[in-house]
Amino acid sequence: MEENLKQQQTNIIKVALYGPESSGKTTLAKQLAEHFNTVWIPEFARDYLREKLDKTSEVCVAEDLLPIAIGQTKLENEALLTADKFLFCDTNLLVTKVYSEAYYGFCEPILDKAAKEHDYDLFFLTDIDLPFEKDDLRDSQENRDKFFVVFEKALVDNNKAYIKISGNKKQRLEKAISIVNDLVKAKEMGFSSHDFVQIYEQGVSLVNIEKQINIFKNGIHKITLQSPATLQNGIWKLSEEVFEKKALFFDERKSNLKLEKFVPASGAASRMFEFLNEFLNNFDAETDTINSYINKHKSTSLSVFLAGIEKFPFFESINKQLNEFFSDFNSWERDKKNYYFTKLLLESEYLDFSNKPKGILPFHKYISHIATPIEEHLNESVYYATSNNVSNLHFTISEDHQQQFEEILLKIKSNVESQNKTKINIAFSYQNKGTDTLAVDLENTPLRDEKGNLVFRPGGHGALIENLNKLDSDIIFIKNIDNVIQNHIEVIGRYKKGLGGILIELQEQIFSYLKKIDSNLIVEKDIVEIMFFSKSKLNISTEYDFENYTFQDKIRCLKEILNRPIRVCGMVKNENEPGGGPFWIRDTNTNLSLQIVEALQIDTQNASQIDVLDNATHFNPVDIVCGIKNYKGEKFDLNQFIDHNSGFIVKKNKKGINYKAYELPGLWNGAMAKWITVFIEVPLITFNPVKTVNDLLKPAHQPQ
């Protein structure tokens, strides 16, 4: 008997259509077989039970299930002889097992064993969103709905690789065809069926995974630095008077524009408190003194933290809690107080600051309250990203953090709005999981976790180009969540408006030229003027043989140069702060362009490249104003302006395992590589990031 339930071994890709009654299994099996020019096998039970009903007027009983299972297995094994690459199975033994347990309360051991062992490359779980088609062999629609949950649970319990198929017949077929084609590619790449389902659910394309693996194997493209961008050689230096004029120009023009502030704010604050977590992990409160720990571990950061502990905006709150927890707290020695202060600050059962998003942490102490970065960004947004008394503020966050953001906003938003007579529209978006990248070991084999699943990592801030691409504003200010300041908002705002004014002024001239080109009003002297404008204002040179082009080719070339998104980037003098630097780079076609470059993007084994890097005079504090619409008011597709060869390979270690990860071209690096780029020097006061908790002790974050 058991022999009759065995599947034949095969290299044919078998797909099982699986689901409750009247869920579209037969239709989809037929359609797929026709599309892939192969065979499908029908449901044996239907013919078997029809014949029984016609002959005896009796319905299915428990004793029928084993013959049905044997008949289904026989049909499947016979079909393998004529199948061409694929076999589509309308039902399988797992369906029989589910019905046996549901209707009769048990499943014959021999059937149960075979159902678990029968192997398919993929199960399509057919959804119940199609109309129920009643016949005399089927149960009711109510039972179909109930059984769907049972069917899916059986797939999970028996560790079957499955994907749910929903939609109308046409949508199901299109989706299923795409999935089957991708399954074939995944198998060719060496992935299992379970790997494929994980990749599918992650939303990562196999094409991208293949590219990433090739990057790991062949190395990353390194950028060739020509020279640092310096004042009057790629970076504009404007007087305070000119900045003021540009800011006024921005205010004059903004009423006709939709403005928005875009704040990357995903991720937890773990790095901000890294040295304090190390302290808690390594300090023995019973035998060590904090001073000996500092000397032993050369932890100057801890020394700074403790010296300024009373200046932190969260000091009074934590100190109060410690007094409530411990009645004798005030009599403790200083080391014990500091140790428990740090525990309360970081440990998960208490405040757990290192696992919270930076945006909700206390950053600034005012007379009336403690302000978070969220509040400071609201204040900034209404000051310089407001048009017609409407301000739009967009946070990119982790989905897990949204409730915490919303709780802060519920407390402060209406107050900021009323004080500034401005309506603030808040929007959130998440980093698309489909932009995550596959991690590999040092042999470039896909990395797996303790459960055998593939390991994916966030693709870095470059993934946020997709979020930016979905916005519909005319002018967008980009600023990181931790780059806020206490007081001096008017100063910060003036420079932001100034950058915005420069962008609008350049954009108006660019749009004027492009409209003139479209109207066929360009003459030879206009070409000379546009070339001069492009080089002197946009730092863009035409190709070396441009003079040899025909008149029409010159116009085509100039339109291509000008019809792109534009960014105006604030640059501060380099004072050994972290951040990408502005450089002239030479591409593979020997063309020069201005780019923001990270050290990871260059060949650090090349002495001449290191020399260029070391001679940089400025760096980018992520202070960017963007124009993402063209001269017709249409949105650019920002994905068309990415340099896909400018990502990063980073080496990581997790639980003692070394591995490699790929990060997408950075948002303000390769993701904007083909934008029109203008660099403007701005003062250091505009750059006040909080990379570690000790940065909160700097004057920019302290009460005045």
C-alpha positions as CSV (number, residue, x, y, z in Angstrom):
1,M,0.0,0.0,0.0
2,E,2.8,2.4,1.0
3,E,4.5,1.8,-2.3
4,N,1.4,3.1,-4.2
5,L,1.8,6.5,-2.4
6,K,5.4,7.1,-3.4
7,Q,6.3,9.9,-5.7
8,Q,8.7,9.2,-8.6
9,Q,12.0,11.1,-8.5
10,T,12.2,13.7,-11.2
11,N,14.0,16.9,-12.4
12,I,10.6,18.3,-13.6
13,I,9.6,21.4,-11.7
14,K,6.4,20.5,-9.9
15,V,3.9,23.2,-8.8
16,A,1.0,22.2,-6.6
17,L,-2.3,24.1,-6.8
18,Y,-3.6,24.0,-3.3
19,G,-6.6,25.4,-1.5
20,P,-10.2,24.8,-0.4
21,E,-13.1,24.1,-2.8
22,S,-13.9,26.5,-5.6
23,S,-10.8,28.6,-5.1
24,G,-9.6,28.4,-8.8
25,K,-7.1,25.5,-8.6
26,T,-8.3,23.7,-11.8
27,T,-8.5,26.9,-13.9
28,L,-5.1,28.1,-13.0
29,A,-3.5,24.6,-13.5
30,K,-5.0,24.4,-17.0
31,Q,-3.8,28.0,-17.8
32,L,-0.3,27.4,-16.6
33,A,0.1,24.2,-18.5
34,E,-1.1,25.8,-21.7
35,H,1.3,28.8,-21.2
36,F,4.3,26.6,-20.5
37,N,3.3,24.0,-23.1
38,T,3.2,21.1,-20.7
39,V,0.7,18.9,-19.0
40,W,-1.4,19.2,-15.8
41,I,-3.1,16.6,-13.7
42,P,-6.7,16.9,-12.6
43,E,-8.2,16.2,-9.2
44,F,-8.6,12.4,-9.0
45,A,-11.2,12.8,-6.2
46,R,-13.7,14.6,-8.3
47,D,-14.0,11.8,-10.9
48,Y,-13.9,9.2,-8.2
49,L,-16.6,10.7,-6.1
50,R,-18.8,11.6,-9.2
51,E,-18.7,8.0,-10.3
52,K,-19.6,6.8,-6.7
53,L,-22.4,9.3,-6.4
54,D,-23.9,8.3,-9.8
55,K,-23.7,4.6,-9.1
56,T,-24.7,4.4,-5.4
57,S,-26.0,7.9,-4.5
58,E,-23.5,7.8,-1.7
59,V,-21.1,10.6,-0.8
60,C,-17.6,10.5,0.4
61,V,-16.7,8.6,3.6
62,A,-13.4,8.1,5.4
63,E,-12.7,4.8,3.7
64,D,-12.6,6.6,0.3
65,L,-9.6,8.8,1.2
66,L,-6.9,6.2,0.8
67,P,-8.0,5.1,-2.7
68,I,-8.3,8.8,-3.6
69,A,-4.7,9.4,-2.5
70,I,-3.4,6.4,-4.4
71,G,-5.2,7.5,-7.5
72,Q,-3.9,11.1,-7.2
73,T,-0.3,9.8,-6.8
74,K,-0.7,7.5,-9.8
75,L,-1.9,10.4,-12.0
76,E,1.0,12.5,-10.9
77,N,3.6,9.8,-11.6
78,E,2.2,9.0,-15.0
79,A,2.1,12.6,-16.0
80,L,5.8,13.0,-15.4
81,L,6.4,10.8,-18.5
82,T,4.9,13.5,-20.8
83,A,5.6,16.7,-18.8
84,D,7.9,19.2,-20.4
85,K,10.1,20.9,-17.8
86,F,7.0,21.7,-15.6
87,L,4.1,19.7,-14.1
88,F,1.1,21.6,-12.6
89,C,-0.9,19.5,-10.1
90,D,-4.5,20.4,-9.4
91,T,-4.5,19.3,-5.8
92,N,-2.2,16.9,-3.9
93,L,-2.2,14.6,-0.9
94,L,-1.9,17.4,1.6
95,V,-5.4,18.5,0.5
96,T,-6.6,15.0,1.3
97,K,-5.0,15.0,4.7
98,V,-6.6,18.4,5.6
99,Y,-10.1,17.2,4.6
100,S,-9.6,13.9,6.5
101,E,-8.7,15.6,9.7
102,A,-11.4,18.2,9.3
103,Y,-14.3,15.9,8.4
104,Y,-13.4,12.7,10.2
105,G,-11.1,13.8,13.0
106,F,-8.1,11.7,12.0
107,C,-5.9,10.8,9.1
108,E,-4.6,7.3,8.2
109,P,-0.9,7.1,9.3
110,I,0.1,5.9,5.8
111,L,-1.7,8.9,4.2
112,D,-0.4,11.3,6.8
113,K,3.2,10.2,6.2
114,A,2.9,10.4,2.4
115,A,1.3,13.8,2.5
116,K,4.1,15.2,4.6
117,E,6.8,13.5,2.4
118,H,5.4,14.5,-1.0
119,D,7.7,17.1,-2.4
120,Y,6.8,20.0,-4.7
121,D,9.0,22.9,-5.8
122,L,6.3,25.3,-4.9
123,F,2.7,25.4,-3.6
124,F,0.3,28.0,-4.9
125,L,-2.2,28.7,-2.1
126,T,-5.3,29.8,-4.1
127,D,-7.2,32.5,-2.3
128,I,-11.0,32.6,-1.7
129,D,-11.6,35.9,-3.4
130,L,-13.2,34.3,-6.4
131,P,-17.1,33.7,-6.5
132,F,-18.1,30.4,-5.0
133,E,-19.4,28.0,-7.7
134,K,-21.8,25.5,-6.1
135,D,-22.2,21.9,-7.4
136,D,-23.4,18.7,-5.9
137,L,-19.9,17.6,-4.9
138,R,-19.0,20.8,-3.1
139,D,-19.6,22.0,0.4
140,S,-20.8,25.5,1.3
141,Q,-19.1,28.9,0.8
142,E,-19.0,29.3,4.6
143,N,-17.0,26.1,4.9
144,R,-14.7,27.3,2.1
145,D,-13.9,30.5,4.0
146,K,-13.3,28.5,7.2
147,F,-11.1,25.9,5.5
148,F,-8.8,28.5,4.0
149,V,-7.2,29.2,7.4
150,V,-6.9,25.5,8.0
151,F,-5.2,24.9,4.6
152,E,-2.7,27.7,5.2
153,K,-1.9,26.4,8.6
154,A,-1.2,22.9,7.2
155,L,1.4,24.4,4.8
156,V,3.1,26.2,7.7
157,D,3.0,23.2,10.0
158,N,4.5,20.9,7.4
159,N,7.2,23.4,6.3
160,K,6.0,23.7,2.7
161,A,7.2,26.5,0.4
162,Y,4.2,28.4,-0.7
163,I,2.9,31.7,-2.2
164,K,-0.6,32.9,-2.0
165,I,-2.3,33.7,-5.3
166,S,-5.2,36.2,-5.3
167,G,-7.1,38.3,-7.8
168,N,-9.2,37.6,-10.8
169,K,-8.3,34.9,-13.3
170,K,-6.2,37.1,-15.5
171,Q,-4.3,38.6,-12.5
172,R,-3.7,35.2,-11.0
173,L,-2.3,33.8,-14.3
174,E,0.0,36.8,-14.8
175,K,1.3,36.6,-11.3
176,A,1.8,32.9,-11.4
177,I,3.7,32.9,-14.7
178,S,6.0,35.6,-13.3
179,I,6.6,33.6,-10.1
180,V,7.3,30.3,-12.0
181,N,9.8,32.0,-14.2
182,D,11.5,33.5,-11.2
183,L,11.5,30.2,-9.5
184,V,13.4,28.7,-12.4
185,K,16.0,31.5,-12.2
186,A,16.3,31.0,-8.4
187,K,16.9,27.3,-8.9
188,E,19.6,28.1,-11.5
189,M,21.3,30.4,-9.0
190,G,21.4,27.6,-6.5
191,F,18.6,28.7,-4.2
192,S,16.1,26.3,-2.6
193,S,12.3,26.6,-2.8
194,H,12.2,28.0,0.7
195,D,15.0,30.5,-0.2
196,F,12.9,31.6,-3.2
197,V,9.8,32.2,-1.1
198,Q,11.9,34.2,1.4
199,I,13.3,36.3,-1.5
200,Y,9.8,36.8,-3.0
201,E,8.3,37.9,0.4
202,Q,11.2,40.2,0.9
203,G,10.4,41.8,-2.4
204,V,14.0,41.7,-3.6
205,S,14.5,41.0,-7.3
206,L,16.6,38.1,-8.3
207,V,18.3,40.3,-10.9
208,N,19.5,42.6,-8.1
209,I,20.7,39.6,-6.0
210,E,22.6,38.3,-9.0
211,K,24.2,41.7,-9.5
212,Q,25.1,41.9,-5.8
213,I,26.7,38.5,-5.8
214,N,28.8,39.4,-8.9
215,I,29.8,42.6,-7.1
216,F,31.0,40.6,-4.1
217,K,33.0,38.3,-6.4
218,N,34.4,41.0,-8.7
219,G,34.8,43.9,-6.4
220,I,33.2,47.3,-6.4
221,H,33.8,50.1,-8.9
222,K,36.1,52.7,-7.4
223,I,35.6,56.3,-8.1
224,T,38.5,58.2,-9.6
225,L,39.1,61.5,-7.8
226,Q,40.5,64.3,-9.9
227,S,40.8,66.9,-7.2
228,P,39.0,68.3,-4.2
229,A,36.3,70.8,-4.8
230,T,37.5,74.0,-3.2
231,L,36.4,77.6,-3.0
232,Q,35.9,79.1,-6.5
233,N,36.8,75.6,-7.9
234,G,33.5,73.9,-7.5
235,I,32.3,75.5,-4.3
236,W,30.7,79.0,-4.3
237,K,31.5,81.3,-1.4
238,L,28.8,83.9,-0.9
239,S,28.9,87.0,1.4
240,E,26.3,87.3,4.2
241,E,24.7,90.1,2.1
242,V,24.3,87.8,-0.9
243,F,22.9,85.0,1.3
244,E,20.4,87.5,2.7
245,K,19.3,88.5,-0.9
246,K,19.0,84.8,-1.9
247,A,16.8,84.2,1.2
248,L,14.6,87.1,0.3
249,F,14.3,85.9,-3.3
250,F,13.2,82.5,-1.9
251,D,10.5,84.2,0.2
252,E,9.3,86.1,-2.8
253,R,9.0,83.0,-5.0
254,K,7.8,80.4,-2.6
255,S,4.0,81.2,-2.7
256,N,3.9,79.5,-6.1
257,L,5.7,76.4,-4.9
258,K,4.9,73.4,-2.8
259,L,7.7,73.0,-0.2
260,E,8.6,70.0,1.8
261,K,11.2,68.9,4.4
262,F,12.5,65.4,4.0
263,V,14.1,63.9,7.2
264,P,15.8,60.5,7.1
265,A,15.0,59.2,10.6
266,S,15.0,55.4,10.6
267,G,17.1,53.2,12.8
268,A,17.8,53.1,16.5
269,A,20.2,55.2,18.5
270,S,22.6,52.3,19.3
271,R,25.7,54.0,18.0
272,M,24.9,57.1,20.0
273,F,25.3,55.1,23.2
274,E,27.9,52.5,22.1
275,F,30.6,53.4,24.6
276,L,28.1,53.4,27.4
277,N,26.9,50.0,26.5
278,E,30.5,48.8,26.4
279,F,30.9,50.2,29.9
280,L,27.8,48.3,31.3
281,N,29.0,45.1,29.7
282,N,32.6,45.3,30.9
283,F,32.4,47.1,34.2
284,D,32.4,45.0,37.4
285,A,30.6,47.2,40.0
286,E,31.7,45.0,42.8
287,T,35.5,45.2,42.2
288,D,36.2,48.0,39.8
289,T,36.2,51.8,40.1
290,I,35.0,53.9,37.2
291,N,38.4,55.7,37.2
292,S,40.3,52.4,36.8
293,Y,37.9,51.3,34.1
294,I,38.5,54.6,32.2
295,N,42.3,54.2,32.5
296,K,42.2,50.5,31.6
297,H,40.0,50.9,28.5
298,K,41.2,54.4,27.6
299,S,37.6,55.5,27.6
300,T,37.9,59.2,27.3
301,S,34.3,59.3,26.0
302,L,33.0,57.9,29.3
303,S,35.1,60.5,31.2
304,V,33.5,63.3,29.2
305,F,30.1,61.9,29.7
306,L,30.4,61.7,33.5
307,A,32.1,65.1,33.7
308,G,29.1,66.7,31.9
309,I,26.4,64.4,33.2
310,E,24.4,67.2,34.9
311,K,24.2,69.1,31.6
312,F,22.3,66.4,29.7
313,P,18.6,67.2,29.1
314,F,17.6,63.9,30.6
315,F,19.7,64.2,33.8
316,E,17.0,65.6,36.1
317,S,14.4,63.1,35.0
318,I,16.7,60.1,35.5
319,N,18.0,61.5,38.8
320,K,14.5,61.9,40.0
321,Q,13.6,58.3,39.1
322,L,16.7,57.0,40.9
323,N,15.6,58.8,44.1
324,E,12.2,57.2,43.8
325,F,13.7,53.7,43.3
326,F,16.3,54.0,46.1
327,S,15.5,55.8,49.3
328,D,19.1,56.1,50.2
329,F,20.3,57.1,46.7
330,N,21.7,60.5,47.9
331,S,24.0,58.8,50.3
332,W,25.6,56.6,47.6
333,E,29.2,57.1,46.4
334,R,29.6,58.8,43.1
335,D,30.7,55.7,41.2
336,K,27.5,53.8,42.3
337,K,25.3,56.7,41.4
338,N,26.9,57.0,37.9
339,Y,26.7,53.3,37.3
340,Y,23.0,53.1,38.1
341,F,22.3,56.3,36.2
342,T,23.8,54.6,33.1
343,K,21.8,51.4,33.7
344,L,18.6,53.3,34.0
345,L,19.4,55.2,30.8
346,L,20.1,52.1,28.7
347,E,18.8,48.9,30.0
348,S,15.7,47.4,28.3
349,E,13.6,47.2,31.5
350,Y,14.1,51.0,32.1
351,L,14.5,53.8,29.5
352,D,16.3,51.7,26.9
353,F,17.5,54.8,25.0
354,S,20.0,52.9,22.7
355,N,17.1,50.9,21.2
356,K,14.9,53.9,20.6
357,P,14.9,56.1,17.5
358,K,16.9,59.2,17.8
359,G,14.0,61.3,16.9
360,I,12.1,60.7,20.2
361,L,15.1,61.2,22.5
362,P,15.5,64.3,24.7
363,F,18.0,66.5,23.0
364,H,17.5,70.1,24.2
365,K,16.5,71.6,27.6
366,Y,14.4,74.7,27.5
367,I,13.0,76.7,30.5
368,S,9.6,75.3,29.9
369,H,10.2,71.8,28.6
370,I,12.6,69.2,27.1
371,A,12.6,69.1,23.2
372,T,13.1,66.1,21.0
373,P,14.6,66.2,17.5
374,I,11.1,65.8,16.1
375,E,10.0,69.0,17.8
376,E,13.1,70.9,16.5
377,H,12.4,69.7,13.0
378,L,8.8,71.0,13.2
379,N,10.1,74.4,14.3
380,E,12.6,74.5,11.5
381,S,10.0,73.3,9.0
382,V,7.6,76.1,9.7
383,Y,10.4,78.6,9.5
384,Y,11.8,77.8,6.1
385,A,9.8,75.0,4.5
386,T,6.4,76.8,4.6
387,S,4.4,78.2,1.7
388,N,1.0,79.9,2.0
389,N,0.9,78.9,5.7
390,V,1.3,75.3,5.0
391,S,4.4,73.2,5.9
392,N,5.0,69.7,4.7
393,L,7.3,67.5,6.8
394,H,8.2,63.9,5.8
395,F,10.0,61.5,8.1
396,T,11.5,58.2,6.8
397,I,11.3,55.8,9.7
398,S,11.2,52.2,10.8
399,E,7.6,51.0,10.8
400,D,8.1,49.8,14.3
401,H,8.8,53.3,15.5
402,Q,5.8,55.1,14.0
403,Q,3.7,54.9,17.1
404,Q,6.4,56.5,19.1
405,F,6.8,59.4,16.6
406,E,3.0,59.9,16.6
407,E,2.8,60.1,20.4
408,I,5.4,62.9,20.4
409,L,3.6,64.7,17.6
410,L,0.3,64.4,19.3
411,K,1.7,66.4,22.2
412,I,3.5,69.1,20.4
413,K,2.2,69.6,16.8
414,S,-0.9,71.7,17.5
415,N,1.2,74.0,19.8
416,V,3.8,74.6,17.1
417,E,1.0,75.2,14.5
418,S,-0.8,77.7,16.6
419,Q,2.4,79.6,17.6
420,N,3.4,79.9,13.9
421,K,-0.1,80.2,12.4
422,T,0.9,77.4,10.1
423,K,-0.7,74.1,9.2
424,I,1.9,71.2,9.3
425,N,1.2,68.2,7.2
426,I,3.1,65.2,8.6
427,A,3.9,62.1,6.4
428,F,5.8,58.9,7.1
429,S,7.4,56.4,4.8
430,Y,9.4,53.3,5.4
431,Q,12.5,52.0,3.7
432,N,11.3,49.5,1.2
433,K,12.3,45.9,2.2
434,G,12.8,45.2,-1.5
435,T,15.9,47.4,-1.4
436,D,17.5,45.2,1.3
437,T,20.7,43.5,0.1
438,L,21.9,39.9,0.5
439,A,24.8,39.3,3.0
440,V,27.5,36.8,2.1
441,D,30.4,35.1,3.9
442,L,34.0,35.7,3.0
443,E,33.7,33.1,0.3
444,N,30.9,35.0,-1.3
445,T,28.3,32.3,-0.3
446,P,25.0,33.6,0.8
447,L,25.0,34.0,4.6
448,R,22.4,32.2,6.7
449,D,21.1,32.6,10.2
450,E,20.7,29.9,12.8
451,K,17.4,28.8,11.3
452,G,18.9,28.4,7.8
453,N,17.3,31.5,6.4
454,L,19.1,33.9,4.1
455,V,20.3,37.1,5.8
456,F,19.3,40.4,4.3
457,R,20.5,43.8,5.5
458,P,19.0,47.3,4.9
459,G,20.6,48.7,1.8
460,G,21.7,51.9,3.5
461,H,20.3,55.4,3.1
462,G,20.7,55.1,-0.7
463,A,17.5,53.1,-0.6
464,L,15.6,56.3,0.4
465,I,15.9,57.6,-3.2
466,E,12.7,55.5,-3.7
467,N,11.0,57.4,-0.9
468,L,12.2,60.7,-2.3
469,N,11.0,59.7,-5.7
470,K,7.4,59.4,-4.4
471,L,7.2,63.0,-3.2
472,D,5.3,65.6,-5.3
473,S,6.8,68.8,-4.0
474,D,8.6,71.5,-6.1
475,I,11.4,72.2,-3.6
476,I,12.6,69.7,-1.0
477,F,14.9,70.3,1.9
478,I,16.9,67.3,3.1
479,K,18.3,67.2,6.6
480,N,19.1,64.3,9.0
481,I,17.1,63.7,12.1
482,D,20.0,64.4,14.5
483,N,21.2,67.6,12.8
484,V,19.2,70.1,14.8
485,I,20.2,73.1,17.0
486,Q,19.0,74.6,20.2
487,N,18.2,78.3,19.6
488,H,19.5,80.2,16.5
489,I,16.8,78.8,14.3
490,E,16.7,82.2,12.5
491,V,20.3,81.8,11.5
492,I,19.9,78.2,10.3
493,G,16.7,79.2,8.5
494,R,18.4,82.1,6.6
495,Y,21.0,79.7,5.1
496,K,18.4,77.2,4.2
497,K,16.3,79.8,2.5
498,G,19.5,81.1,0.8
499,L,20.2,77.7,-0.6
500,G,16.6,77.5,-1.7
501,G,16.8,80.9,-3.4
502,I,19.9,79.8,-5.3
503,L,18.1,76.7,-6.5
504,I,15.0,78.6,-7.7
505,E,17.1,81.2,-9.5
506,L,19.1,78.5,-11.3
507,Q,16.0,76.5,-12.0
508,E,14.2,79.5,-13.6
509,Q,17.1,80.1,-15.9
510,I,17.4,76.4,-16.8
511,F,13.6,76.2,-17.5
512,S,13.8,79.3,-19.7
513,Y,16.5,77.7,-21.9
514,L,14.6,74.3,-22.1
515,K,11.4,76.0,-23.1
516,K,13.3,78.0,-25.7
517,I,14.7,74.8,-27.1
518,D,11.3,73.2,-27.2
519,S,10.0,76.2,-29.1
520,N,12.8,75.9,-31.7
521,L,13.9,79.4,-30.9
522,I,17.6,78.6,-30.3
523,V,20.2,80.2,-32.5
524,E,24.0,79.8,-32.4
525,K,24.6,82.6,-30.0
526,D,22.2,81.0,-27.5
527,I,24.3,77.8,-27.6
528,V,27.3,79.8,-26.6
529,E,25.3,81.5,-23.8
530,I,24.0,78.1,-22.5
531,M,27.4,76.6,-22.6
532,F,28.8,79.5,-20.5
533,F,25.9,79.3,-18.0
534,S,26.4,75.5,-17.7
535,K,30.1,75.8,-17.0
536,S,30.1,78.9,-14.8
537,K,26.9,78.3,-12.8
538,L,26.4,74.5,-12.9
539,N,30.0,73.3,-13.1
540,I,29.1,71.3,-16.2
541,S,31.3,71.2,-19.2
542,T,30.2,69.9,-22.6
543,E,32.0,67.0,-24.2
544,Y,35.5,67.6,-25.6
545,D,34.4,67.4,-29.3
546,F,31.2,69.4,-28.8
547,E,32.4,72.0,-31.3
548,N,32.3,69.4,-34.0
549,Y,28.7,68.5,-33.4
550,T,26.0,69.5,-35.9
551,F,23.7,72.3,-34.7
552,Q,20.9,69.9,-33.9
553,D,23.3,67.6,-32.0
554,K,24.5,70.5,-29.9
555,I,20.9,71.4,-29.0
556,R,20.2,67.7,-28.1
557,C,23.4,67.6,-25.9
558,L,22.5,70.8,-24.1
559,K,19.0,69.6,-23.4
560,E,20.3,66.4,-22.0
561,I,22.7,68.4,-19.7
562,L,20.0,70.7,-18.4
563,N,16.9,68.5,-18.2
564,R,17.8,66.8,-14.9
565,P,16.9,67.1,-11.3
566,I,19.0,69.7,-9.4
567,R,20.5,69.9,-5.9
568,V,22.1,72.7,-4.1
569,C,24.3,71.4,-1.3
570,G,25.6,73.3,1.7
571,M,29.3,72.5,2.4
572,V,31.1,73.3,5.6
573,K,34.9,73.6,6.2
574,N,36.5,70.3,7.0
575,E,37.2,70.1,10.8
576,N,37.6,66.3,10.9
577,E,33.9,65.7,11.2
578,P,32.4,62.6,9.6
579,G,30.6,63.1,6.3
580,G,31.2,62.8,2.5
581,G,33.4,65.3,0.9
582,P,32.9,67.4,-2.3
583,F,35.3,66.3,-5.2
584,W,35.8,66.6,-8.9
585,I,35.6,63.1,-10.2
586,R,36.4,61.6,-13.6
587,D,34.1,58.9,-15.0
588,T,35.0,56.1,-17.4
589,N,34.4,58.4,-20.4
590,T,36.9,60.9,-18.9
591,N,34.1,63.4,-18.2
592,L,34.5,65.6,-15.0
593,S,31.6,66.1,-12.6
594,L,31.1,67.3,-9.0
595,Q,30.2,64.6,-6.6
596,I,29.9,64.0,-2.8
597,V,32.2,61.1,-2.2
598,E,32.8,58.8,0.8
599,A,36.2,57.3,1.7
600,L,34.7,53.8,1.0
601,Q,34.2,54.7,-2.6
602,I,37.9,55.3,-3.5
603,D,40.9,53.0,-3.8
604,T,42.6,53.4,-0.5
605,Q,45.6,51.5,-1.8
606,N,46.3,54.2,-4.4
607,A,48.6,56.9,-2.8
608,S,47.6,59.6,-5.3
609,Q,43.9,59.1,-4.5
610,I,44.6,59.2,-0.7
611,D,46.5,62.4,-1.3
612,V,43.5,64.0,-3.1
613,L,41.2,62.8,-0.3
614,D,43.4,64.2,2.4
615,N,43.5,67.6,0.7
616,A,39.8,68.1,0.8
617,T,38.9,71.4,2.4
618,H,35.1,70.8,2.9
619,F,32.6,68.1,3.7
620,N,28.9,67.7,3.3
621,P,26.7,67.9,6.4
622,V,23.7,66.6,4.5
623,D,22.3,70.0,4.0
624,I,20.6,69.7,0.6
625,V,17.9,71.5,-1.3
626,C,16.4,69.6,-4.2
627,G,14.3,70.3,-7.3
628,I,12.7,67.1,-8.6
629,K,10.4,68.4,-11.3
630,N,11.2,69.4,-14.9
631,Y,10.5,72.5,-16.9
632,K,7.0,71.2,-17.7
633,G,6.2,70.7,-14.0
634,E,6.5,66.9,-14.4
635,K,8.2,64.8,-11.8
636,F,11.6,63.3,-12.8
637,D,12.0,59.5,-12.3
638,L,14.9,59.8,-9.9
639,N,15.9,56.2,-10.5
640,Q,17.1,57.2,-14.0
641,F,19.8,59.4,-12.4
642,I,21.5,56.9,-10.1
643,D,25.1,55.7,-10.7
644,H,24.5,52.0,-9.9
645,N,28.2,51.3,-9.9
646,S,28.9,53.5,-6.9
647,G,27.7,51.3,-4.0
648,F,29.8,50.1,-1.1
649,I,31.0,46.7,0.1
650,V,31.3,46.7,3.9
651,K,32.7,44.1,6.2
652,K,30.7,43.2,9.3
653,N,30.9,40.8,12.2
654,K,27.9,39.3,14.0
655,K,28.2,36.9,16.9
656,G,31.8,36.2,15.9
657,I,31.0,35.5,12.2
658,N,32.7,37.7,9.6
659,Y,30.6,38.6,6.6
660,K,30.3,41.1,3.8
661,A,27.3,43.3,3.0
662,Y,26.5,45.6,0.1
663,E,25.1,49.1,0.5
664,L,23.4,50.8,-2.3
665,P,24.7,54.1,-3.8
666,G,24.3,56.6,-1.0
667,L,21.4,59.0,-1.1
668,W,23.6,62.1,-1.6
669,N,26.4,60.1,-3.2
670,G,25.7,57.7,-6.1
671,A,21.9,58.0,-5.9
672,M,22.2,61.6,-7.0
673,A,25.3,61.2,-9.2
674,K,23.6,62.3,-12.4
675,W,21.8,65.3,-10.9
676,I,22.8,68.9,-11.6
677,T,25.0,69.7,-8.6
678,V,25.9,73.0,-7.0
679,F,28.0,73.3,-3.9
680,I,27.8,76.4,-1.6
681,E,29.9,77.1,1.5
682,V,27.8,77.5,4.6
683,P,29.0,78.2,8.2
684,L,29.8,75.4,10.6
685,I,26.8,76.4,12.8
686,T,24.5,74.7,10.3
687,F,26.1,71.4,11.1
688,N,25.3,70.0,14.6
689,P,24.8,66.3,14.3
690,V,24.5,64.1,17.4
691,K,26.5,61.0,16.5
692,T,27.3,60.2,20.2
693,V,25.5,61.3,23.3
694,N,28.5,63.5,24.2
695,D,27.6,65.7,21.2
696,L,24.7,67.0,23.3
697,L,27.3,68.7,25.5
698,K,28.4,71.0,22.6
699,P,27.3,74.6,22.8
700,A,24.9,74.2,19.9
701,H,22.8,71.8,22.0
702,Q,23.1,73.6,25.3
703,P,20.8,76.4,26.7
704,Q,22.0,79.9,25.9
